[in-house]
Amino acid sequence: MLKINTLTLHGNTYACSKVNLIIGANNSGKSTLLRVLHNGVTNQVSQETEPRVNVNLSMSRGKTLISTLFPDVYTATSFKDIANLGLKTTKIQNIQNVPWSEQMLTTLKTDTDDEKNLLINPGQPAGTNQYFQFFTNMLVSLEDSASRLQMPYRTKIDNLNSIPQDVIGHLFRDKDILALIRKNVEDTFGFSIGFDNLVQGEKPLRIMPKAKSNLKPDTVVSAQWWEKNSALIESQGDGIRAYMKIILSLLQPYKHIIFIDEPETFLHPPQRRALGTIIAQLANKGDKQVFLATHDPDILRGILNSKLSDISMFHLMRENDQFSSKIIEPDKINKIIKSSSNLLAEKLLSSFFYQIAILCEDENDRVFYENSSAIYFWQLFQNVNFIGFNGRGKAMQMFEYLKSLSLDARLVVDIDILIDSGLPNNVTDTQIKFDYTALKSKLNTLVKSDPKFRERFKKKGVPYFKTSNPTIYTELTTIIALLQKNGVYVVPVGELESWTKIKKNDLTSALEIVEKTKLIKLRGFLRNLLTK
């Protein structure tokens, strides 16, 4: 069994699992890391430029594998006896790339099932370990989006007792795996897949007809019936072919480590989630190790349907051309999924694929600030995820949680937070806490003494005190600036409606004003909100 035990990235060493997710915002280096890992494992070399990765690779049960694949090795007397063995075997794809030699023959003859380890370091000469070079050429594959649709979805069966020549042949023989995939595809696409019963060597993968054929399988009429009633997978659209290509890449019996880049390509959201589920199932069932780079929350949710202890999540981050990474525990992501509706969970999970997540108290606020950002700061707006909640409490709770996962989360709140609420848990500065509590006490004293104070304060915001109470005005200005440094953006003019003076819930009119008018204060607030 070939596997990656650990990888060292950005100064941290991470343990790898059966399913390894690489997530992060655009340009955080997900696909680059995947390809660096693939190149490092297959060539025993890791690049000296970013991302610099050290890989701890191990190989066990080598003797058992060679006995299965190349039993002729043990009877060969010289390299000449096995020189063309790779071209003769049909048990594994791309076997002709395996580096046979006299030295390798001797090594394999005396090999045991004990585990061997190899540490791949940046700058190390390529292919220095012939033993690992031999196995990685056979046992590692890369499934990239560029070749996602390039595959023959058919096999040829000459003898059912022979070893399958390709992955479709393997699927044809393994009824349990076929049943698992058939159910997943049927739940996802609404049709069943399988093979015809014709007495012929060619076996294409098909969309199975709802009606059964009562015709004899060895007749021309039966062949015509199948042609008319059962479409071929290879003639279908990009979605099902891309979906099946990834599934079939996990069925190759002698591929131990599989790298998959952007599995979501060509698929709609429900299909992506189902694909994530079946990837994890097949990896566990086939004892594979999968490394997967994705930019999609549905793939993430699908994979998290499986056993969490078999999953590692690497979150890549980039700020000012500085790269970093962190392991995220899958159960912490599951907590987000279980504590939110499907739509809200998807929006929250999407935060892992953006540079900034902006959380708003309600949907009206989200619509206003998201659209205003697009109008005033289109470029800054591109890599920002806006999320609306049903109340400040939930927004603050998820803000604290995303912050605890090292995301750049920002919370937009109306100014009455200074009257009603405490500080988020991530604000730990003692002086800020003291000043906030003191200011909150002063504002609540005004609320008690004047029943209309709250309404006026929420409509006018900080300027309300500029002339009437300069001391509180200064304290407000100071605490709002300090809170911004901690990710809490208090609306300085009071509330959403105060920016445009439009009545409550009239978002259409408010956004028309934003589009037609340069609201200087709003622009300044949004610039701070959107800037890293």
C-alpha positions in Angstrom: 0.0 0.0 0.0 1.5 3.3 -1.1 0.4 6.3 0.9 1.4 9.8 2.0 1.7 9.8 5.8 2.4 13.4 6.4 3.2 16.6 4.5 5.0 19.7 5.8 3.7 23.0 4.4 4.4 26.6 5.6 6.3 25.3 8.6 3.6 23.0 9.8 3.5 19.2 9.6 0.1 17.7 8.9 -1.1 14.1 9.1 -2.8 12.8 6.0 -6.0 10.7 6.0 -7.9 8.6 3.4 -9.7 11.7 2.0 -7.7 14.9 2.0 -9.5 18.1 1.1 -7.6 21.2 -0.1 -9.8 24.3 0.2 -9.3 28.0 0.1 -10.1 31.2 -1.8 -9.1 32.0 -5.4 -5.4 32.2 -5.9 -4.6 30.6 -2.5 -2.7 27.8 -4.3 -5.1 24.8 -4.1 -4.5 23.4 -7.6 -0.8 24.3 -7.5 -0.4 22.4 -4.2 -2.2 19.4 -5.7 0.1 19.3 -8.7 3.2 19.9 -6.6 2.2 16.9 -4.4 1.5 14.7 -7.5 4.8 15.7 -9.1 6.7 15.2 -5.8 5.3 11.7 -5.2 5.8 10.5 -8.8 9.2 11.9 -9.3 10.5 12.1 -5.7 11.2 15.8 -6.0 9.6 18.8 -4.5 10.0 22.3 -5.9 12.1 24.9 -4.1 9.6 27.7 -4.9 6.3 28.2 -3.1 4.6 26.0 -2.1 7.6 24.2 -0.6 6.4 20.8 0.5 8.1 18.0 2.4 6.3 14.7 1.8 6.6 11.6 4.0 5.8 8.6 1.7 5.5 5.0 2.7 5.1 1.7 0.8 4.0 -1.5 2.5 3.0 -5.0 1.3 5.3 -4.6 -1.7 5.9 -8.4 -2.0 2.2 -9.2 -2.0 1.6 -6.6 -4.8 4.4 -7.8 -7.0 3.3 -11.4 -6.5 -0.2 -10.4 -7.8 0.9 -8.2 -10.7 4.2 -9.7 -11.8 4.6 -13.3 -10.6 7.1 -13.9 -13.4 9.6 -11.8 -11.4 10.3 -14.7 -9.1 11.2 -17.1 -11.9 13.1 -14.6 -14.0 16.9 -15.2 -14.2 17.8 -11.8 -15.8 16.4 -8.5 -16.8 15.8 -9.8 -20.3 13.1 -12.1 -19.0 11.0 -9.3 -17.7 12.0 -6.4 -20.0 8.7 -6.5 -21.9 6.6 -7.6 -19.0 4.9 -4.2 -18.7 3.7 -4.4 -22.3 2.3 -7.9 -21.8 0.3 -7.4 -18.6 -3.2 -6.0 -18.7 -3.7 -5.7 -14.9 -2.7 -2.1 -14.6 -2.9 1.1 -16.7 0.3 2.7 -17.9 2.5 -0.2 -16.8 4.9 0.5 -19.6 6.1 3.5 -17.7 7.5 1.4 -14.9 11.3 1.6 -14.8 12.5 -2.0 -15.1 16.2 -2.8 -14.6 18.5 -5.5 -13.4 18.9 -3.8 -10.1 15.1 -3.4 -9.7 14.6 -7.1 -10.5 17.0 -8.0 -7.7 15.3 -5.6 -5.3 11.8 -7.0 -6.0 12.9 -10.6 -5.6 14.1 -10.0 -2.1 11.4 -7.5 -1.1 9.2 -8.1 1.9 5.8 -6.7 3.0 7.4 -4.5 5.6 6.8 -0.8 5.4 9.5 1.4 3.8 9.6 5.2 4.1 10.8 8.0 1.9 11.1 11.7 2.8 10.8 14.0 -0.2 12.4 17.4 0.4 12.5 20.6 -1.7 15.7 20.7 -3.9 16.2 16.9 -3.7 17.3 15.4 -7.1 14.4 13.7 -8.9 14.0 9.9 -8.9 16.8 9.2 -6.4 15.0 6.2 -4.9 14.4 3.5 -7.6 12.2 1.4 -5.4 9.7 4.2 -4.8 10.0 5.4 -8.4 9.0 1.9 -9.6 5.8 1.8 -7.4 4.7 5.5 -7.8 4.7 5.1 -11.6 2.1 2.4 -11.2 0.1 3.4 -8.2 -0.5 7.1 -8.5 -2.9 9.0 -10.8 -4.0 12.6 -11.5 -7.5 13.3 -12.4 -7.5 16.9 -13.7 -10.4 18.9 -15.2 -8.7 19.3 -18.6 -9.0 15.6 -19.4 -12.3 15.1 -17.5 -14.4 14.2 -20.6 -11.7 12.1 -22.3 -12.5 8.4 -21.6 -14.0 5.4 -23.5 -17.0 4.3 -21.4 -16.8 0.7 -22.8 -14.9 -2.5 -22.4 -14.3 -5.8 -24.3 -15.0 -9.1 -22.6 -13.4 -12.1 -24.2 -13.2 -14.2 -21.1 -15.0 -13.5 -17.8 -12.2 -15.4 -15.9 -9.5 -13.1 -17.3 -8.2 -10.1 -15.4 -10.0 -6.9 -16.4 -8.2 -4.9 -19.1 -9.6 -1.5 -18.0 -11.7 0.1 -15.3 -15.0 -0.5 -17.2 -14.1 -4.2 -17.3 -13.5 -4.1 -13.5 -16.9 -2.4 -13.0 -18.6 -5.0 -15.2 -17.3 -7.8 -12.9 -17.8 -6.2 -9.5 -21.6 -6.3 -9.0 -21.3 -4.8 -5.5 -19.5 -1.7 -6.7 -21.8 -1.4 -9.7 -24.8 -1.5 -7.3 -23.3 1.3 -5.1 -22.6 3.5 -8.1 -26.0 2.7 -9.7 -27.9 3.9 -6.6 -25.8 7.1 -6.4 -26.3 7.9 -10.1 -30.0 7.1 -9.9 -30.5 9.4 -6.9 -28.5 12.2 -8.6 -29.5 12.0 -12.2 -32.8 10.1 -12.1 -31.7 7.1 -14.2 -29.9 3.8 -13.7 -26.7 2.7 -15.3 -25.5 -0.7 -16.3 -24.7 -3.1 -19.1 -26.7 -4.9 -21.7 -27.1 -8.7 -21.7 -26.1 -9.2 -25.4 -23.9 -12.1 -26.3 -21.1 -10.0 -27.7 -17.6 -9.0 -26.6 -18.2 -5.2 -26.6 -19.8 -3.9 -23.4 -20.6 -0.2 -23.3 -21.8 1.5 -20.1 -25.4 2.4 -20.7 -28.4 4.2 -19.3 -30.6 1.3 -18.4 -34.1 1.1 -19.9 -37.1 1.1 -17.6 -38.6 -1.9 -19.4 -36.9 -5.2 -19.5 -36.1 -7.0 -22.8 -37.7 -10.5 -23.2 -35.7 -11.1 -26.4 -33.0 -13.7 -26.6 -29.6 -12.0 -26.0 -27.9 -13.6 -29.0 -30.2 -12.1 -31.7 -29.9 -9.1 -34.0 -33.4 -8.1 -32.9 -32.2 -7.9 -29.3 -29.2 -5.8 -30.3 -31.5 -3.4 -32.1 -33.8 -3.2 -29.1 -30.9 -2.2 -26.9 -29.7 0.4 -29.4 -33.2 1.9 -29.5 -34.0 1.8 -25.8 -30.7 2.2 -24.0 -28.5 5.3 -24.6 -24.7 5.0 -24.2 -23.0 7.0 -21.4 -20.3 8.1 -23.9 -22.9 9.9 -26.0 -24.4 11.8 -23.1 -23.7 15.4 -21.9 -20.7 16.7 -20.1 -22.3 16.4 -16.6 -22.8 12.7 -16.4 -19.6 11.9 -18.3 -17.5 14.1 -16.0 -19.3 12.5 -13.0 -18.6 9.0 -14.2 -15.0 9.8 -15.1 -14.2 10.7 -11.5 -16.1 7.7 -10.1 -14.3 5.4 -12.5 -10.9 6.9 -11.6 -11.5 5.6 -8.0 -12.2 2.1 -9.3 -8.8 1.4 -10.8 -7.7 -1.5 -8.6 -4.0 -0.7 -8.6 -4.2 3.0 -8.1 -3.5 3.7 -4.4 -3.1 7.5 -4.4 -5.5 9.6 -6.5 -5.2 13.4 -7.0 -8.4 15.1 -8.2 -8.5 18.7 -9.2 -11.8 20.6 -9.2 -14.2 17.7 -9.2 -17.1 20.2 -9.4 -16.3 21.0 -13.1 -19.4 20.5 -15.4 -21.7 19.7 -12.5 -24.7 21.4 -10.9 -24.8 21.9 -7.1 -27.0 18.8 -6.2 -24.7 16.6 -8.4 -21.6 18.0 -6.8 -22.9 17.0 -3.3 -23.7 13.5 -4.5 -20.3 13.3 -6.1 -18.6 14.3 -2.8 -20.5 11.5 -1.1 -19.6 8.8 -3.5 -15.9 9.9 -3.7 -15.6 9.3 0.1 -17.5 6.0 -0.1 -15.4 4.6 -2.8 -12.1 5.8 -1.2 -13.0 4.0 2.0 -14.4 0.9 0.2 -11.4 0.6 -2.1 -8.8 1.6 0.5 -7.6 4.5 -1.6 -6.0 7.7 -0.5 -7.5 10.8 -2.2 -6.2 14.3 -2.4 -8.8 16.7 -3.7 -8.6 20.4 -4.5 -12.0 22.1 -4.6 -13.7 25.5 -4.7 -17.2 24.2 -4.0 -19.2 24.0 -0.7 -21.4 21.2 -2.1 -18.4 18.9 -2.8 -17.4 19.7 0.8 -20.8 18.8 2.2 -21.0 15.6 0.3 -17.6 14.4 1.5 -18.5 15.3 5.1 -21.4 12.8 4.9 -18.8 10.1 5.4 -16.7 9.0 8.4 -15.1 12.2 9.7 -12.1 10.5 11.2 -11.1 9.5 7.6 -11.0 13.1 6.4 -8.3 15.8 6.7 -9.0 19.4 5.6 -6.2 21.7 4.6 -7.3 25.4 4.4 -4.9 27.5 2.3 -4.8 31.2 2.8 -3.0 34.1 1.0 -2.6 37.7 2.2 -0.3 40.2 0.6 1.5 37.4 -1.4 2.2 35.6 1.9 0.9 32.0 1.9 -0.2 30.1 5.0 -2.2 26.9 5.8 -4.1 25.4 8.6 -5.8 22.1 9.4 -9.6 22.4 10.0 -11.3 19.7 12.0 -14.2 18.2 9.9 -16.5 18.1 12.9 -16.2 21.9 13.2 -17.5 22.2 9.6 -20.2 19.8 10.4 -21.3 22.0 13.3 -22.0 24.8 10.8 -24.0 22.4 8.6 -26.1 21.0 11.4 -26.8 24.4 13.0 -28.1 26.1 9.9 -30.7 25.7 7.1 -29.4 24.3 3.8 -29.2 27.7 2.2 -27.5 29.4 5.1 -25.1 26.4 5.6 -24.1 26.7 1.9 -23.5 30.5 2.3 -21.4 29.9 5.4 -19.3 27.1 3.9 -18.7 29.3 0.9 -16.7 31.6 3.2 -13.8 29.1 3.0 -13.6 29.9 -0.7 -13.5 33.7 -0.4 -10.9 36.1 1.1 -13.5 37.9 3.2 -16.9 36.8 4.8 -19.2 39.7 5.7 -22.0 38.8 8.0 -25.1 41.0 8.3 -27.9 41.1 10.8 -30.7 40.3 8.3 -31.2 39.7 4.6 -32.2 43.4 3.9 -28.8 44.5 5.2 -27.1 41.8 3.2 -28.8 42.9 -0.1 -28.1 46.5 0.5 -24.4 46.2 1.5 -23.7 43.6 -1.1 -25.2 45.6 -4.0 -23.8 48.9 -2.8 -20.3 47.2 -2.7 -20.8 46.0 -6.3 -21.8 49.5 -7.4 -19.0 51.4 -5.7 -16.1 49.0 -5.5 -16.5 46.3 -8.2 -12.9 45.0 -7.9 -12.9 44.8 -4.1 -16.3 43.1 -4.2 -15.2 40.1 -6.3 -13.7 38.0 -3.5 -16.2 38.7 -0.8 -19.0 36.5 0.5 -22.0 38.4 2.0 -24.3 36.4 4.4 -27.6 37.6 5.9 -29.1 36.2 9.1 -32.3 36.4 10.9 -31.2 38.6 13.8 -28.0 39.9 15.4 -27.7 37.0 17.8 -27.2 34.4 15.1 -25.0 36.7 13.1 -22.7 37.3 16.1 -22.6 33.6 17.0 -21.5 32.6 13.5 -19.1 35.6 13.3 -17.3 34.3 16.4 -17.3 30.7 15.0 -15.8 31.7 11.7 -13.2 33.8 13.5 -12.2 30.8 15.6 -11.6 28.9 12.3 -9.1 31.6 11.2 -11.4 33.1 8.5 -11.4 36.8 7.8 -15.0 37.3 9.0 -16.5 40.8 9.4 -19.7 41.7 11.2 -21.9 44.6 10.1 -24.3 45.8 12.9 -26.5 48.7 13.6 -25.4 51.3 16.1 -27.9 50.1 18.8 -25.5 47.2 19.5 -23.8 49.7 21.8 -27.0 49.8 23.8 -28.2 46.2 23.7 -25.3 43.7 23.2 -22.0 42.7 24.6 -18.8 42.3 22.6 -18.1 39.2 20.5 -15.8 36.6 22.1 -12.9 37.4 19.7 -12.6 40.9 21.2 -10.2 40.1 24.1 -8.5 43.5 24.6 -9.1 44.5 28.3 -9.1 48.2 27.6 -11.6 47.9 24.7 -13.9 45.9 27.0 -13.7 48.5 29.7 -14.3 51.4 27.4 -17.2 49.6 25.7 -18.9 48.7 29.0 -18.5 52.3 30.2 -20.0 53.8 27.0 -22.8 51.2 27.0 -23.7 52.3 30.5 -23.8 56.0 29.5 -26.1 55.2 26.6 -28.4 53.1 28.6 -28.7 55.9 31.2 -29.9 58.1 28.3 -32.4 55.4 27.2 -33.9 55.3 30.7 -34.1 59.1 31.0 -35.5 59.8 27.5 -38.0 57.3 25.9 -37.3 58.7 22.4 -33.5 58.6 22.7 -33.1 55.1 21.2 -35.1 56.0 18.1 -33.2 59.3 17.5 -29.8 57.7 18.1 -30.5 54.8 15.7 -31.6 57.2 13.0 -28.8 59.7 13.3 -25.9 57.6 14.7 -22.7 59.2 15.9 -23.4 62.7 14.5 -26.3 62.9 17.1 -23.7 63.7 19.8 -21.3 65.9 17.8 -22.7 69.1 19.3 -25.0 67.9 22.1 -22.3 65.8 23.9 -18.8 66.0 22.4 -17.4 63.7 25.1 -19.7 60.8 24.1 -19.1 61.7 20.5 -15.4 61.2 20.9 -15.9 58.0 22.9 -18.2 56.6 20.2 -15.8 57.5 17.4 -12.9 55.8 19.2 -14.7 52.6 20.2 -16.2 52.2 16.6 -12.6 52.5 15.2 -11.3 49.9 17.7 -14.1 47.5 17.0 -13.4 47.7 13.2 -9.8 46.4 14.0 -11.5 43.4 15.5 -13.8 42.8 12.6 -17.0 44.5 14.0 -18.2 47.2 11.7 -20.8 49.4 13.5 -22.9 51.5 11.1 -21.8 55.0 12.1 -24.9 56.7 10.7 -27.1 54.5 12.8 -28.8 51.9 10.6 -29.3 50.9 6.9 -32.0 53.4 6.2 -29.9 56.3 7.5 -27.5 56.1 4.6 -30.2 57.1 2.0 -33.1 58.5 4.2 -35.5 56.0 2.5 -38.2 54.4 4.6 -37.7 50.9 6.0 -37.8 47.9 3.6 -37.8 50.0 0.5 -34.6 48.5 -0.8 -35.3 49.3 -4.5 -35.4 53.0 -3.8 -32.4 52.9 -1.5 -30.3 51.1 -4.1 -31.4 53.5 -6.8 -30.1 56.4 -4.7 -26.8 54.5 -4.2 -26.4 54.0 -7.9 -27.2 57.6 -8.9 -25.6 59.4 -6.0 -22.0 59.4 -4.6 -22.8 58.9 -0.9 -19.4 59.8 0.5 -19.9 58.4 4.0 -21.3 55.1 2.6 -18.3 54.8 0.2 -15.9 55.3 3.1 -17.6 52.7 5.2 -17.6 50.1 2.4 -14.0 50.8 1.5 -12.9 49.9 5.0 -15.3 46.9 5.1 -14.0 45.4 1.8 -10.3 46.1 2.2 -7.9 43.4 3.5 
